[in-house]
Amino acid sequence: MQIIFLGTSSMVPTKERNHSSILVSSGSENLLVDCGEGTQRQLKIAGIKLTKITKILISHWHGDHVLGLPGLIQSMSSSGYNRILNLYGPKGTKKLVEKMFEVFGFDKKFEIIVNEIKSGKFFENDEFVLETGQLEHNIETLGYRLVEKGKRKINIAYVKKLGVPDGPLLGALQEGKSIAWKGKKVDVKKATNLGEGKSLAIITDTVPCKGAYKLAKDADLLISEATYASDLEEKGMEYGHMTAKQAAEIANRSNAKQLILTHFSARYKNTSDLEDEARTYFDNVITAEDFMKINL
């Protein structure tokens, strides 16, 4: 799994930070989580073709998370996008997408399926499961969780001892199927080891809440908004945002393995103080920068 931060600012972009957007690549899927203004340009700077996007996940419909959507879809259309694009978002997303197409003169050449989702699993393939959970912001807001499925690895010593040759038989074992070899059953549980898949949680605009803790539980990587430092906690509560301390406390209590902070107020020219604040409550933490890449 690879994560690329395309935008790490909050309501107001800066010279160094674009509006919110993250690209998550796992297996054959490239998931764009939010699409703030300027996201398509960020993708181009990062060398990522717009046609690579397979799904768009919207956390909520505040401008800093969606104003890049009309331009992105228009450019995807003109770039020869030739697949069905699934767009996911909270309640009300279908109506808002319809309004978007009414306002702008789209030359839409591909099909878009808009899915309104609630808490729980909303997508699954052979590679991973996608889940969502309700957050507490001042409008309907979702957080997201991606859990990769465990992959089977061949127990080389065991199959070599049995003399099982390379080829379709080993392929079947990797798919989780027992096989027959020389008239005897080869048990997949003995012939393979099932490794655990990685898990990623993304918590966007919210105050600390039950949904945030649930999404973050045991995550290998938690990406969380940290709009303010603790001295502005009251301001955060008023506008539905967290501090670096609160994000770190969620990571700590949820048993996350790593925390990356993002969605910073434009008032912070340097995020080192936010990182230091978070590290008081959770050791394994860094602050995101635009175009930062993480391999999980």
Buried (B, 14 or more C-beta within 10 A) or exposed (E): BEBBBBBBBBBEBBEEBBBBBBBBBBEEBBBBBBBBBBBBBBBEEBEBEBBBBBBBBBBBBBEBBBBBBBBBBBBBBEEEBEEEBBBBBBEEBEEBBEEBEEEEEBEBEBEBEBBBBEBEEBBEEEBBBBBBBBBBBEEBBBBBBBBBBEBBEBBEEBBEEEEBEEEEBBEBBBEEEBBEBEEEEBEBEEBBEEEEBBBBBBBBBBBBBEBBBBBBBEBBBBBBBBBBBBEBBEEBBEBBBBBBBBBBBBBBBBEBBBBBBBBBBBEBEEBEEBBEBBBEBBEBBBBBEBBBEBEB
